[in-house]
Amino acid sequence: MAEVNCVRCGLVGPQLGRPPLRNELGERVFAHICGRCWAEWLKYQTALINHYGLDVREPQAREFLTANMEAYLFRTASTQDIDTSKEGTIGPPD
């Protein structure tokens, strides 16, 4: 299995088997994120979906998750906190 120098954790780890998305972000994840960090993101993504009651078929929800994926994996911004008082809404906590 191929390895990658992960930009998120700073360690050498197993590379994903293929890009997780069919776009530029998926290629960046494949080239720069290890399997361990990707697995951590998937858990966090599930928590975001559940806590905010997201319907991933909606463009606004997909944009929200994509922005949080980039922030989480590449540390480009702060990720959204999971605030159970905001279930069913998208947006930053008050």
C-alpha positions, 0 to 999 in steps of 0.5 A: 500500500502506498503511503503519504506525508499527511498535511493534517497530522504530519505523519507518514500514513497509508494513502487512500485507495483512490480519491474520495471525491471526483473533483479537485478537492478529492485529488488534494485529499488523495495526495495529502491526507492519510487514511487515519485522518480521512477516517477521523473526518468521516466520523466528524462529518457524521456527527455534523450531519446528525447534529445539524439534521443535514439532508445531504441531497440539498446543495446548502448542506453539501456546501457546508460539509465541503467547507468543513471538510477542507477546514478540518483536513487542511486546517484552512479555517475553523470547523463548525462546532457541534452544538446540539442546541442548533439541530436542524439548522445550518450556520454558526452558533449564536 
